[in-house]
Amino acid sequence: MSQILKQKLSSINAKLFFLFWLIAITSILVTHFISLQFAEDTVILPPHPKESEQLHRIAEKLKRMQPNDIKSYIRNFSSYNNRVILLKNLKTNRILSSKNLKFKMLTDYIRKNNFTSVTSVQFHYARLTGPINIDIGSQQYQVYTARKGSKRHMGRFLMHIPAWARILTPIIISLLFCWLLARTLSRPLSQMQQTAAKIGNGDLSARVGKGAHRNDELGSLAKSINQMASKLEVSLSAHQRLLGDVSHELRSPMTRLQIALALAHKASSKPSDLEKHLNRCELEVNRLDDMIADVLALSRLENTLHNSHFCPVDLSQLIELVCQDAQYLANEKSIIIKSSNLKVCIVEGDNQLLASAFSNILNNAVKYSPENSNINIKMTLSNKHITITVIDNGHGVPESALPEMFKPFYRVADSRDRETGGTGLGLAIAKQAIVTHKGNIEASNSPGGGLAVTITLPLKLI
């Protein structure tokens, strides 16, 4: 139980709540103390015209009547408009009033203060006007009039609240508001903690809900967690797909290799058949070797384990050499690779990586171009960038597939036949090589038909 309580109190929700509440209570107490130091229960005003006139009429009447029993006379004195008549005996300091006053503060104020002229004094609950000095019999009196407030004044209400209640009420109110504030701030943090725990337990579909819709720093943090989870989910899906694709791609050549070896054993007495089956075994082994090499190359590039060796590279000469190598494959389909506007351009880069990138792109173009067609390579040189575009005469790809083409093992068609789809690693390797050189690669459908792959490299490569 104590462990649970300790955990609850150490949470950010509890810390925020107690911090805000402490600040609120401190502010209330300090404000209350300062207000007590500067508080004024009364405000001195110029005499109110109507009440001053009323006061003079009352004083004249009292002078004229000279009642013997002044107390009874004042008690029975007619009053109206919530006005009260007060007489202060200057000798005894006794206060007589036409009604029973419930506000002791008013009579205490008259006893303690003496005025030489008619003045109006505003209280929270009433307004006092006076005095006028008169003589009744052998006694000297001061005449005042007091007008009660027509509405219940908030100050009057507060003055009647006990001191402990006046302090406790704002503390309770601040407790509620601080709790709501702490809950508002800590709720998205709790959601993010729960989401992170789910992601850590393998649920990569978990996302922060309402907290991600906030427009503050907590909302940005929630969005970052969602983005991280999305990338982890995509990465894990790609990893699982990689395992599935590699196992599938290995199964086909391994099956053909086993069949070829079995046929070779059976044809051991026939040299011509034996040689044919052994050649088939060699072909499948080479395919396996190429695919494993591609997987390892992509893995090194993606995990930045490849040690790049940058040196001056003549980009136009490198493209010419890659075109010559690709032309051997293109000759089988009577495809001509044409390069135009190739200018001498020396850049700092990794010769092997750049050659691999261009080679994979050209081989892909040859694979999907029809027979007796052309593949065009164009180079554009600007002040800051070099752009190389490879355009084939194939059928192009759907627009939705263009952004996906550079993902590992991605194929536009579902067919996994090596003759049509390959392993799907060539363009992924090309992209990682270009990214290593701080460049950009993208694909688009050419207006004249076919696919256009554009590579942009900065002039100053690091």
Buried (B, 14 or more C-beta within 10 A) or exposed (E): EEEEEEEEEEBEBBEBBEEBBEEBBEEBEEEBEEEEEEEEEBEEEEBBEEBBEBBEEBBEEBEEEEBEEBEEBBBEBEEEEEBBBBBBBBEEEBBBBBBEBEBEBBBEBBEEEEBEEBBBBBBBBBBBBBBBBBEBEEBEBBBBBBBBBEEEBEEBEEBEEEEEEEBEEBEEEBBEEBBEBBEEBBBBBBBBBEBBEBBEEEEBEBBBEEBBEBEEEBBEBBBEBBEEBEEEBEEEEBEEBBEEBBEEBBEBBEEBBEBBBEBBEEBEEEEEBBEBBBEBBEBBEEBBEEBEEBBEBBBBBBEEEBEBEBEEBBBBEBBEBBBEEBBEBBEEEEBEBEBEEBEEBEBEBBBEBBBBBBBBBBBBBBBBBEEEBBBBBBBEBEEEEBBBBBBBBBEBBEEEBBEEBBBBBBBBEEEBEEEEBBBBBBBBBBBBBBBBBEBBBBBBBBEEEBBBBBBBBBEEBE
